[in-house]
């Protein structure tokens, strides 16, 4: 059950329903997770500064169980996510930052309990 949290100083108009669906399907494929398990949020129009500049930028947090737990995996994920974001939003790589957080099943609550694997 991955969580994708995107924050940006770009206007809300950049984050259409089409973009959200593409971000969902793309990150699901990258992480090897089904789309119906994805959780995505976008916060736009924020006051942000990256590398000393308030130029258009994005910070993306990826939290997931079992797929963000090594540097090797995250290096692969990062390259693919950067490619998507630069193409879709017209940003250069130096205006995007991605943070990866590994989750354990017991750290995610759903339907009144926590996630478990049988």
Buried (B, 14 or more C-beta within 10 A) or exposed (E): BBBBBBBBBBEEEBBEEEBBEEBBEBBBEBBEBEEEEBBBEBBBBEEBEBEEEEBBBBBBBBBBBBBBBEEEBBEEBBEBBBEBBBEBBEBEEEBBBBEBEBBEEEEBEEEEEEBEEE
